[in-house]
Structures are given as C-alpha cells and as structure tokens.
Amino acid sequence: MRIILITPPGYGNENIRGLLPSLGIACIAAVLEQAGHTVKLIDPQINNYTFSDILKIVKEFNPELIGFSFTTPQAGISCRLIRYLKAHLENKVFVAGGAHVTCFPEEVMRENEAIDIVIPGEGEYAILETVKNLEEKKSLREVKGILFRDKEDVIRNADSDTIVDLEALPFPARHLLPMALYSPEVFENKLLPSTSIIVSRGCTYAQCAFCYRSGKLKRPYRCQSPRKTIEEIKLLISNYDIKELIFYDDDLFSNHKWVNEFCGLLLKENIKISWSIRARADAASYDLLSKAKDSGCFSIEVGFESGNQGLLDKIRKGITLEQGRRLAGWAHKLGLELVGTFMLALPGETPRDAQQTIDFAIELDCSYAAFIPTHPFIGTELYEQCEREGRVLRPAYDERMRGIRFIPNVSYVPDGYKDEKQVKDMIRAAYQRFYLRPKYIYNRLRKINSLGDVRRYWEGFVFLSGLTGHRKPTTEEAAASEAAKGFIF
C-alpha cells in the first residue's frame, strides 16, 4: 500500500530553529516500510509548507492511506488540514494518531468527520494490522485498540493488551525526513549537526499531576537495550555526521543500570559524541553523573518546577528542594551544564511564592533556566486543580515559537494573581532577574572557548531580548498567537 504520513503543521514560522525530527511518526513509517509498504513522510513545519503545498505533494504521490500525528497544541490546525485534504481528494483513508488522539479519541472522531480511523496509544502494531485488513478488505472490527467510522456510527474496538517491544522495532525512518534542516533550541546543544533520540517509553515515576504520563498516557516503562542504542548512534554518525545527541526520554536517568551500561559501551568503543539527558532531581547519583561526563555527557536538564515545597507536593512531583540542591551541586562539581525548568502560576501560588521559585533557580545557579507559565491540559489532575483554584483562560498552552522569540501566552491565572498581565509580568521578571545578573553574565562570558560558544550566546541574547523586553509582537506573531487559540474540542 502507498502511505503518506504527515506531522503536525506549524503557523507560518519561517525560522526553523528549535525543530527536531518527529520520532514517533518516524517509528510508524519504519514499521510500515519494514512490512513492504511504500511510505512518504511530510513535515510541513520544517519545510514551511502551506495546505496547498501539501495537497500537491499528496496528489503526486497518490497514496491510498494518509496518516496524521496529533499533538494537543496543534490539534486545531491539524484538523483543518485534514478537512482541507478530504475536500480535495477522493477514495483516501484518513487515519489519526498521536498523544492528542490517545487522550481524546472519541472527541477527535466526533468533531472531525473527515477522519476515518483513530489509533490511540502506541500505534506500531495497530497500524500494521489496520493496513493489512484494509488491503484484504476485512472488517476493521477485528483490529484491537482502534476507533473507526462505520457509516454514521463510530465503533470503538476492545483495547489491545499488546506492549510494543522496543528491541524488535526498526530504527525510526529518519531517511524519510529532511534531516539537514533540523536544529535544536538555542540552549539544547553545543555542537552541530545535533539531533534527538528516544530510547524508552513510559516513566518510572508517572505520578505528576500535570503530566499525561500519570493518566491517559500511562504505560509500562521499558527501554531498548544499550547495545541497540549504540548501533543507532553509529548509524546517526555514519548517515548524518551527527556530533551531538539530545536524549528526549522523560525519565531515562532513573534507570541507573541502563545508563551505566550505555556509558560503559561508549567508552569501550571509543565513540566520540557529545550528549545531553533529562533527569529527575531524585534520580541521579554523583558516580553515575561522573561516568556520564566521562563518556560525553555535557548537560543535564532537570524539572525543578518550583522553589516552594508545598507547591511541589501539591502537583505530586515527588522531589524535595534539598534533592534539587544536591543534584545541582554535583553537576557544578563535575562541570556539567545544568538546565532547569520551572513552572510559575501553579494552583495556589502567589507572587511571593513565585519569587521563591526565582530565588531557588538563582541559588541552584543553573546554566540556563526556563520559566514557563502553568498550562493545564484537559485530562490531567492539574487541570482539575486549576479549575478549582483559579481561572482557566484556555484549556491548553498556545505559545508559539517564531524564530527564536517566545510568545508567552498565559492559559491559567491562579486566585493569588490579579490577572493574566500579572502572570506575564512575573514570567518576564523571572527571566530578567535570572539572566541579567552581573554574576551570571560574567560566568557565561568566562566560559566562551570557541566561535560555537559565541554563536550560542548571541542566539541566546536574541532569544532573551524577546522575553525581557516590552516589545510589541509583530503582526505575524500576533496572527500566530491568535491562530493557536481554541485547540481543544
């Protein structure tokens, strides 16, 4: 079967900095190719394609099935694209999957008559069985885990209890994507070319109130083996000259056995690659961080979330401030960059509490810090908290990246804040206090060792100027922000 898979479109961003390959849909493409199907993958955002551009490509390829990956922030524009293509094409099967579909499968089918089939959850096995039944003209009622349209009715089949075996999957079909066009965020890398890699699914903790991983997306935690990961890295180096990797796994560092074996293999095989990883504040140890550093790790990203223990407990983060301090101390001692992410305007938070969070970020002396306004997602416990303890302005985040400037839209205002403006002002103040400190500026300048560092800091300065200044959004930015509203059905 001829199949086209499409990643979520963007909103007309002409600067692609910060976009990386969509590995989820690339995994779907890989299993389809392995089964003998002819597959094309379209990333409208990286290519800045319009709807008409996409239609032209689809017509030229002439697929029998068109698959779409849904994310909640881009659900609205994804649905508009599907309706547009459906209106201009005949005899095509339209299939949707991804995180948004997993959380809201019935809503997606009910509100989007152009979609024929949705595949919630991990889609590799389900898409293979769906395509097989379509080719053999068998009933879709036999395919576990999917929803499909039968005339006027939406049929939901029994859930599948099959767990995708990561070790058996082929590597993501990166060869179907324009790999040379992708580049990470300003603060995510030191070397280029750089790309992302995901080697696990699920989360060892899976209790945070703000995360789907503790709710509708909760699934068994597992990793592909360190040996398979080494083979994937060798392919990335050979095929794309990759010099740096960003591990996008939610909770990989908690798996001490995996990280220890992986680092040992990198050292044993003398693989020279720089890499960064995410970790929980309670998950790392000094010895493991040290081994990671020896094998090429240069940066660790940690979701510290808040500098107020009561707020951390409320969102069930499961960490303490002291654990955050300890991890930061280890990172600094080893010379690792520390990227901290923080949530402001949490339910129950006051501006005084927010100042504690900013103080905590400064105390930790993070190399980089991101201060994100709280965005409640429907279907999470956090959303219910926000409805009880504040004003939900819109039910999902709608910030957009335009170039390397962030448009900090606010989707929730706690009772402790006067209005949306006060939340925005607090976000801006957080960036000003953190990044405009003489000590911070001096320490960063002192660490410049190459033209690459100069580039990173210049791009960081331009990025920061969009956060700390009172710049009026451009016409295009305002249009992008307005278009992003109303994602949830």
C-alpha positions as CSV (number, residue, x, y, z in Angstrom):
1,M,0.0,0.0,0.0
2,R,1.1,3.6,-0.7
3,I,1.0,5.6,2.5
4,I,1.7,9.2,3.4
5,L,2.3,10.2,7.0
6,I,2.1,13.9,8.0
7,T,3.4,15.5,11.1
8,P,1.5,18.5,12.7
9,P,1.7,21.7,10.6
10,G,3.0,25.0,12.0
11,Y,1.7,28.5,11.9
12,G,3.9,30.1,9.2
13,N,7.2,30.2,11.1
14,E,9.9,31.0,8.6
15,N,12.7,30.3,11.1
16,I,13.0,26.6,11.9
17,R,15.4,26.9,14.9
18,G,14.1,24.6,17.6
19,L,12.5,22.0,15.4
20,L,13.7,18.4,15.6
21,P,12.5,15.2,13.8
22,S,9.2,13.7,15.0
23,L,10.5,10.3,16.0
24,G,7.1,8.9,16.9
25,I,5.7,9.1,13.4
26,A,9.1,8.1,12.0
27,C,8.8,4.9,14.0
28,I,5.4,4.3,12.4
29,A,6.9,4.9,9.0
30,A,9.7,2.4,9.8
31,V,7.5,-0.5,10.7
32,L,5.3,0.2,7.6
33,E,8.4,0.2,5.3
34,Q,9.7,-3.0,7.0
35,A,6.3,-4.7,6.2
36,G,6.8,-3.8,2.5
37,H,4.6,-0.7,2.2
38,T,5.7,2.4,0.2
39,V,5.9,5.3,2.6
40,K,6.3,9.1,2.3
41,L,6.7,11.3,5.3
42,I,5.8,15.0,5.2
43,D,6.9,17.5,7.9
44,P,5.1,20.7,6.9
45,Q,6.6,22.8,9.7
46,I,10.3,22.2,8.8
47,N,9.5,22.9,5.1
48,N,7.1,25.7,5.8
49,Y,4.5,24.1,3.6
50,T,1.1,25.6,3.0
51,F,-2.0,23.5,2.8
52,S,-1.9,23.8,-1.0
53,D,1.8,22.6,-1.0
54,I,0.8,19.6,1.0
55,L,-2.1,18.8,-1.3
56,K,0.1,19.0,-4.3
57,I,2.6,16.5,-2.8
58,V,-0.2,14.1,-1.8
59,K,-1.7,14.2,-5.3
60,E,1.7,13.5,-6.9
61,F,2.4,10.6,-4.5
62,N,-1.2,9.3,-4.8
63,P,-1.4,7.3,-1.6
64,E,-4.3,5.0,-0.5
65,L,-3.9,6.0,3.1
66,I,-3.0,9.3,4.7
67,G,-1.9,9.3,8.4
68,F,-1.7,12.3,10.7
69,S,0.1,12.7,14.0
70,F,-1.8,14.9,16.5
71,T,-0.3,17.0,19.3
72,T,-2.7,18.9,21.5
73,P,-1.2,22.4,20.8
74,Q,-1.5,21.8,17.0
75,A,-4.8,19.8,17.1
76,G,-6.8,22.7,15.6
77,I,-4.6,23.3,12.6
78,S,-4.1,19.6,12.1
79,C,-7.9,19.1,11.9
80,R,-8.2,22.0,9.4
81,L,-5.6,20.4,7.2
82,I,-7.4,17.0,7.3
83,R,-10.7,18.7,6.3
84,Y,-8.9,20.6,3.5
85,L,-7.3,17.4,2.1
86,K,-10.5,15.4,2.4
87,A,-12.4,18.1,0.4
88,H,-9.9,17.8,-2.4
89,L,-9.2,14.1,-2.5
90,E,-11.3,11.0,-3.2
91,N,-11.0,7.4,-2.1
92,K,-8.4,8.0,0.6
93,V,-8.5,6.6,4.1
94,F,-7.7,9.2,6.7
95,V,-6.1,7.9,9.9
96,A,-5.0,9.9,13.0
97,G,-2.8,9.0,16.0
98,G,-0.5,10.6,18.5
99,A,-0.8,12.0,22.0
100,H,-3.9,14.1,21.4
101,V,-5.8,11.2,19.9
102,T,-4.7,9.0,22.7
103,C,-6.2,11.4,25.3
104,F,-9.3,12.3,23.4
105,P,-10.1,9.5,20.8
106,E,-13.9,9.9,20.9
107,E,-13.8,13.6,20.8
108,V,-11.5,13.6,17.8
109,M,-13.8,11.3,15.9
110,R,-16.9,13.1,16.9
111,E,-15.6,16.6,16.0
112,N,-13.8,15.6,12.8
113,E,-16.0,13.8,10.3
114,A,-13.1,13.7,7.8
115,I,-11.2,11.2,10.0
116,D,-12.0,7.6,9.2
117,I,-9.8,5.8,11.8
118,V,-8.0,6.8,15.0
119,I,-5.3,4.8,16.7
120,P,-4.8,5.7,20.4
121,G,-1.7,4.8,22.2
122,E,1.4,3.1,20.7
123,G,0.5,2.7,17.1
124,E,3.1,0.5,15.5
125,Y,1.3,-2.8,15.7
126,A,-2.2,-1.4,15.3
127,I,-1.3,0.5,12.1
128,L,0.2,-2.7,10.6
129,E,-3.0,-4.7,11.4
130,T,-5.2,-1.8,10.2
131,V,-3.4,-1.6,6.8
132,K,-3.5,-5.4,6.4
133,N,-7.2,-5.5,7.0
134,L,-7.8,-2.7,4.6
135,E,-5.8,-4.4,1.9
136,E,-7.5,-7.7,2.4
137,K,-10.9,-6.0,2.7
138,K,-11.5,-7.5,6.1
139,S,-13.6,-5.9,8.8
140,L,-11.8,-3.3,11.0
141,R,-13.8,-4.7,13.9
142,E,-11.0,-7.3,14.2
143,V,-8.3,-4.7,14.9
144,K,-7.9,-4.2,18.7
145,G,-7.4,-0.7,20.1
146,I,-8.7,1.4,17.2
147,L,-11.8,3.5,16.6
148,F,-13.3,3.7,13.1
149,R,-16.3,5.2,11.3
150,D,-19.0,2.8,10.1
151,K,-21.4,5.0,8.1
152,E,-22.9,7.2,10.7
153,D,-21.6,5.3,13.7
154,V,-18.2,5.4,15.4
155,I,-17.1,2.0,16.6
156,R,-14.6,1.6,19.4
157,N,-13.0,-1.8,19.4
158,A,-11.7,-3.6,22.5
159,D,-8.4,-2.2,23.8
160,S,-5.3,-4.1,22.9
161,D,-3.1,-5.5,25.7
162,T,-0.1,-5.9,23.4
163,I,3.0,-4.0,24.6
164,V,5.3,-2.8,21.8
165,D,8.7,-4.5,22.0
166,L,11.2,-1.7,21.6
167,E,14.0,-4.1,20.9
168,A,12.1,-5.6,17.9
169,L,11.3,-2.2,16.3
170,P,13.4,-0.9,13.4
171,F,15.1,2.4,13.9
172,P,13.0,5.5,13.1
173,A,12.8,6.2,9.4
174,R,14.9,9.3,9.6
175,H,15.8,8.8,5.9
176,L,12.3,10.0,5.0
177,L,12.8,13.3,6.8
178,P,15.0,16.3,5.7
179,M,17.5,15.7,8.5
180,A,19.8,18.5,7.4
181,L,17.1,21.1,8.1
182,Y,16.6,20.3,11.7
183,S,18.4,22.1,14.6
184,P,17.7,22.2,18.3
185,E,16.8,25.1,20.6
186,V,19.5,27.7,21.3
187,F,20.3,26.2,24.7
188,E,20.0,22.5,23.8
189,N,23.3,21.9,22.1
190,K,26.9,22.8,21.8
191,L,27.8,21.1,18.5
192,L,26.1,20.8,15.2
193,P,24.8,18.7,13.5
194,S,22.8,17.7,16.5
195,T,19.6,15.6,16.8
196,S,17.2,14.0,19.2
197,I,17.0,10.3,20.2
198,I,14.3,8.5,22.2
199,V,15.2,5.0,23.6
200,S,12.5,4.4,26.2
201,R,8.7,4.7,26.7
202,G,6.8,5.4,29.9
203,C,8.0,6.9,33.1
204,T,9.3,5.2,36.2
205,Y,7.5,7.7,38.4
206,A,4.3,8.6,36.5
207,Q,2.6,10.5,39.3
208,C,3.0,14.2,38.5
209,A,-0.4,15.9,38.4
210,F,0.5,18.0,35.3
211,C,1.6,15.1,33.1
212,Y,-0.4,12.7,30.8
213,R,2.1,10.0,31.7
214,S,0.4,9.6,35.0
215,G,-3.1,9.4,33.4
216,K,-4.3,8.5,30.0
217,L,-0.8,8.0,28.6
218,K,0.4,5.9,31.4
219,R,2.1,2.8,30.1
220,P,4.7,0.3,31.2
221,Y,8.2,1.7,31.4
222,R,10.8,0.0,29.2
223,C,14.0,0.8,27.3
224,Q,15.6,-0.5,24.2
225,S,19.0,-2.1,25.1
226,P,22.2,0.0,25.4
227,R,23.7,-2.2,22.7
228,K,20.8,-1.3,20.3
229,T,21.2,2.3,21.2
230,I,24.9,2.2,20.4
231,E,24.0,0.8,17.0
232,E,21.5,3.6,16.4
233,I,24.2,6.2,17.3
234,K,26.6,4.7,14.9
235,L,24.0,5.0,12.2
236,L,23.4,8.6,13.0
237,I,27.1,9.4,12.9
238,S,27.6,7.5,9.6
239,N,24.5,8.7,7.8
240,Y,24.1,12.2,9.1
241,D,27.5,13.1,10.6
242,I,25.8,13.7,13.9
243,K,28.1,15.2,16.5
244,E,25.7,15.6,19.4
245,L,22.6,13.8,20.7
246,I,19.7,15.1,22.8
247,F,18.0,12.3,24.8
248,Y,14.4,13.3,24.9
249,D,13.3,10.4,27.1
250,D,11.2,11.6,30.1
251,D,13.0,9.6,32.7
252,L,16.0,7.8,31.3
253,F,18.5,8.7,34.1
254,S,16.3,6.9,36.7
255,N,17.4,3.7,35.1
256,H,20.9,3.5,36.6
257,K,21.7,0.1,35.2
258,W,20.9,1.2,31.7
259,V,22.8,4.5,31.9
260,N,25.8,2.7,33.5
261,E,26.0,0.1,30.7
262,F,25.4,2.7,28.0
263,C,28.2,4.9,29.2
264,G,30.5,1.9,29.5
265,L,29.8,0.9,25.9
266,L,30.5,4.5,24.7
267,L,33.9,4.4,26.5
268,K,34.7,0.9,25.5
269,E,34.1,1.5,21.8
270,N,35.6,5.0,21.9
271,I,32.6,6.6,20.4
272,K,33.2,10.4,20.4
273,I,29.9,12.0,20.7
274,S,28.5,14.8,22.9
275,W,25.1,14.2,24.5
276,S,22.6,15.6,26.9
277,I,19.9,14.0,29.0
278,R,16.9,14.7,31.2
279,A,16.7,13.6,34.8
280,R,14.6,13.9,37.9
281,A,16.2,15.6,40.9
282,D,15.9,12.5,43.0
283,A,17.2,10.1,40.3
284,A,20.9,10.8,39.8
285,S,24.0,9.9,41.8
286,Y,27.3,11.5,41.8
287,D,29.1,8.4,40.5
288,L,26.7,8.0,37.6
289,L,26.9,11.6,36.6
290,S,30.7,11.4,36.7
291,K,30.6,8.3,34.4
292,A,28.2,10.1,32.1
293,K,30.5,13.1,31.9
294,D,33.5,10.8,31.1
295,S,31.5,9.3,28.2
296,G,30.5,12.6,26.5
297,C,27.5,14.0,28.5
298,F,27.8,17.7,28.8
299,S,24.4,18.8,30.0
300,I,21.6,17.6,32.3
301,E,18.1,19.0,32.2
302,V,16.0,18.8,35.4
303,G,12.4,19.8,36.0
304,F,12.8,21.5,39.4
305,E,9.3,23.1,38.8
306,S,9.1,25.2,42.0
307,G,11.1,26.7,44.8
308,N,8.2,26.1,47.2
309,Q,8.0,22.7,48.8
310,G,4.2,23.0,49.4
311,L,3.6,23.6,45.7
312,L,5.8,20.7,44.7
313,D,3.8,18.4,46.9
314,K,0.6,19.7,45.5
315,I,1.5,18.8,42.0
316,R,2.8,15.4,43.3
317,K,6.3,16.0,41.8
318,G,7.8,13.7,44.4
319,I,11.0,15.6,44.9
320,T,12.3,17.9,47.6
321,L,14.2,21.2,47.4
322,E,17.1,19.6,49.1
323,Q,17.4,16.9,46.4
324,G,17.4,19.7,43.8
325,R,20.3,21.5,45.7
326,R,22.2,18.2,45.9
327,L,21.9,17.4,42.2
328,A,22.9,21.0,41.3
329,G,26.0,20.7,43.5
330,W,27.1,17.5,41.8
331,A,26.5,19.0,38.3
332,H,28.6,22.1,39.1
333,K,31.4,20.0,40.7
334,L,31.6,17.9,37.6
335,G,31.4,20.8,35.2
336,L,28.1,19.7,33.7
337,E,25.7,22.3,32.3
338,L,22.5,22.4,34.3
339,V,19.3,23.3,32.6
340,G,16.5,23.9,35.0
341,T,12.8,24.2,34.1
342,F,10.3,25.9,36.4
343,M,6.6,26.3,36.5
344,L,5.1,29.7,37.5
345,A,1.5,30.5,38.4
346,L,0.7,27.0,39.8
347,P,-2.6,26.4,41.5
348,G,-2.4,28.0,45.0
349,E,0.7,30.1,44.1
350,T,1.0,33.8,44.9
351,P,3.5,36.3,43.5
352,R,5.5,35.8,46.7
353,D,5.7,32.1,46.1
354,A,6.9,32.8,42.5
355,Q,9.7,34.9,43.9
356,Q,10.8,31.9,45.9
357,T,11.0,29.9,42.7
358,I,13.1,32.6,41.0
359,D,15.3,32.7,44.1
360,F,15.7,29.0,44.0
361,A,16.7,29.0,40.3
362,I,19.3,31.6,41.1
363,E,20.5,29.6,44.2
364,L,20.9,26.5,42.0
365,D,23.0,28.6,39.6
366,C,21.6,26.8,36.6
367,S,23.4,27.3,33.3
368,Y,20.1,28.0,31.7
369,A,16.6,28.3,33.2
370,A,13.2,28.2,31.6
371,F,10.2,29.8,33.4
372,I,7.0,28.5,32.0
373,P,3.5,29.7,32.9
374,T,1.3,26.8,34.1
375,H,-0.7,25.3,31.2
376,P,-3.5,23.0,32.3
377,F,-4.2,20.2,29.9
378,I,-7.7,18.7,29.9
379,G,-7.5,15.1,31.2
380,T,-4.8,15.8,33.8
381,E,-5.2,16.2,37.5
382,L,-3.6,19.6,37.2
383,Y,-6.5,20.8,35.0
384,E,-9.0,19.9,37.8
385,Q,-6.8,21.7,40.3
386,C,-6.7,24.8,38.1
387,E,-10.5,24.8,37.6
388,R,-11.0,24.7,41.4
389,E,-8.3,27.3,42.3
390,G,-8.2,29.9,39.6
391,R,-9.3,30.9,36.1
392,V,-8.6,28.6,33.1
393,L,-8.5,31.1,30.2
394,R,-8.0,28.4,27.6
395,P,-7.6,24.7,28.1
396,A,-4.1,24.1,26.6
397,Y,-1.0,26.1,26.0
398,D,-0.8,28.1,22.9
399,E,2.7,29.6,23.0
400,R,4.3,29.6,19.6
401,M,7.9,29.8,18.6
402,R,8.6,32.4,15.9
403,G,12.2,32.3,15.0
404,I,13.9,32.2,18.5
405,R,11.4,34.6,20.2
406,F,8.9,33.1,22.6
407,I,5.3,34.5,22.7
408,P,4.4,33.8,26.4
409,N,0.7,33.3,26.2
410,V,-1.0,32.6,29.5
411,S,-3.7,29.9,29.8
412,Y,-4.3,29.9,33.5
413,V,-4.5,32.6,36.3
414,P,-4.4,31.3,40.0
415,D,-6.5,33.0,42.6
416,G,-3.4,34.5,44.0
417,Y,-2.8,36.7,40.9
418,K,-4.9,39.6,39.8
419,D,-5.0,38.9,36.1
420,E,-3.2,37.5,33.1
421,K,-1.0,40.5,32.8
422,Q,0.4,39.9,36.3
423,V,1.3,36.4,35.3
424,K,3.1,37.6,32.2
425,D,4.9,40.3,34.2
426,M,6.1,37.6,36.6
427,I,7.4,35.5,33.8
428,R,9.3,38.4,32.3
429,A,10.6,39.4,35.8
430,A,11.9,35.8,36.3
431,Y,13.9,36.0,33.1
432,Q,15.2,39.5,33.9
433,R,16.3,38.6,37.4
434,F,17.9,35.3,36.4
435,Y,19.7,36.3,33.2
436,L,20.6,39.9,33.7
437,R,22.6,39.3,36.9
438,P,26.2,40.6,36.6
439,K,27.5,37.3,38.1
440,Y,25.6,35.2,35.6
441,I,26.8,37.3,32.6
442,Y,30.4,37.2,33.9
443,N,30.4,33.4,34.4
444,R,28.9,32.7,30.9
445,L,31.4,35.0,29.2
446,R,34.2,33.4,31.1
447,K,33.2,30.0,29.6
448,I,33.5,31.1,26.0
449,N,36.0,28.8,24.3
450,S,35.1,28.8,20.7
451,L,33.2,30.5,17.9
452,G,30.5,28.0,18.5
453,D,30.1,29.3,22.1
454,V,29.9,32.9,20.7
455,R,27.1,31.8,18.4
456,R,25.2,30.1,21.2
457,Y,25.4,33.1,23.4
458,W,24.4,35.6,20.7
459,E,21.4,33.5,19.8
460,G,20.6,33.2,23.5
461,F,20.8,37.0,23.8
462,V,18.4,37.5,20.9
463,F,16.0,34.9,22.4
464,L,16.2,36.6,25.8
465,S,15.5,40.0,24.3
466,G,12.1,38.7,23.3
467,L,11.4,37.7,26.9
468,T,12.8,40.5,29.0
469,G,11.8,43.5,26.8
470,H,8.3,45.0,26.5
471,R,8.4,44.5,22.7
472,K,5.1,44.7,20.9
473,P,4.5,41.5,18.9
474,T,4.9,41.7,15.2
475,T,1.8,41.4,13.0
476,E,2.9,37.8,12.1
477,E,3.5,36.9,15.8
478,A,0.1,38.2,16.8
479,A,-1.6,36.3,14.0
480,A,0.3,33.1,15.0
481,S,-0.8,33.5,18.6
482,E,-4.4,34.2,17.6
483,A,-4.5,31.2,15.3
484,A,-3.2,29.0,18.1
485,K,-6.3,29.5,20.2
486,G,-9.0,27.0,20.6
487,F,-7.1,23.8,20.1
488,I,-9.2,21.6,22.3
489,F,-12.6,20.3,21.1
